[in-house]
Structures are given as C-alpha cells and as structure tokens.
Amino acid sequence: MKSRREFLKTVAASSALALAGGANGAVAATAVKAAARGARAKAGAGGATGPAAHGGALPSEIAKQKKSTADALKVIRDYPLPAGSPMAFAFKPMKANRGRKARTS
C-alpha cells in the first residue's frame, strides 16, 4: 500500500509528464508506470519509515510536548485553594423550552 506522500508524488509526476508530453501521451504513460514501479521498489527495499525517517525530530518534539503538558498539570495541581472556596462550575440542567402546540381546529 502506498503512503500518501508516494501517491502525491506519483500524481504530480504524471501531471507534469502529461503536460510536457502534449500529444505524445503514450510516452508519458510509460514514464508514469516506470516512476510508479521505482517508487514501489524503493518502498519494498526497506525504505525508511517511522521516527528514524524524520531524523529524530519527531521523538524530540513529542518529548517536548509531554514535558510541557506535565509542567502545566503540575502548576494546576499545585495551585493552593483556600478551604471553603466556591466551585469553579456546577452542572445545572435546564428545563426544555417547549412552546404551546398550535391547534389545528
């Protein structure tokens, strides 16, 4: 199965070849097929996927976001609340506003 990036590369290549080929569509179609075969061969030959393909940027960004979230939670949890302080919010169900039914008599 092709990744989204490979699919978009194939579409872009086929569009460029179709525009460049003009009336010679058979040559363009052959080139597109060859490009698709090449992309499949690269993917099947152990192409880099996952965090290693990003050069380590993805794991470091995830670590930064986890640390930021943990720091924010620590600040919230450590905030002192005086005893008997009012609640921040309370759920109060509202009655449905039901209008009178129009009489058809």
N, C-alpha and C positions, 0 to 999 in steps of 0.2 A: 504494500500500500504506500502510495506516495505521500510525503509530507506536504503541507500547504505551500511551503516555500518552493519545493521542487515543482509542484503543479503550476504555481505562478510563473516560475522561470520558463517552463515549457510553453505556457500560453504566451508569454512575452516574446519568446524566441519565434514561435510560429507566427505571431502577428507581424513581427519585424520581417521575417522571411517572406511572408505573403505580400507585404507592401513592397519589398525590394524586388521580389520576383516578377511582379506585374503579371504579364500574360503567361509567363513560364511557371505555372502553378505546380507542374509535376516535379520540377527540380526542388521547389520549396517544400513540397510534401515529403520528398525523400530525405531532405535535410532535417526536417522536424522529426521524422521517425528515427533518424540516426542520433539526434540530440536526446530523444527520449530513451533510446537504448543506452546511451552513455550515462545518463542520469541514473537509470536503474542499475547499471553495472557498478557505479560509484557507491550507491546506497547498499548494494548487496556485498560489496567488498569490504565491509566493516567501516563504513563512513562514521565519523564521529557524531554521536548524538548524546543528549543528556547534558549534565553540568560540565563535563570535560570539553564539550564543543564550544562553550562560552568562555573558555579561558579562565575559569574560576570566578568570573564576575557574578554569576547567578548565586552561588553559595554565599559569597561575601555580602551580597545585597540582602539575602534572606536573613543572614545573621544580624545585619544592621537593623532590619525591621523588627526582628524578635527582641533585640535589646531595647529598641525604642518603645515597643509595646510593654515590655516588662518594667521599664523605668516609669512609664505613665501610670501603670497599675500600682506600682509602689507608692507614688505620690498620692494617688487617690486613696489607697488603703491606709496610709499613714496620716491622713488629714484628721486632726482632732475634732470631734463633735462633742459639744457640751451635753451633759446629761439633760434629758427632757427637751431637746431641741425638736422643732416640728419636722415632720416627714417632708421629704423633697416633693413627693407627689402621692396621690392616693387615687385609686380607681373608683369612680362613681358612675355606675350605669345610668344612662339617661333613658327616660321614657320615650317610646317611639311617638313621633308626631303623626297621628292618624287623623286625617281630615274626615269630615262627615261624608258619607256616601251620598252621592246625588240621587235623588229619587227620580225614577223614570215614569211615574204615574201621571 
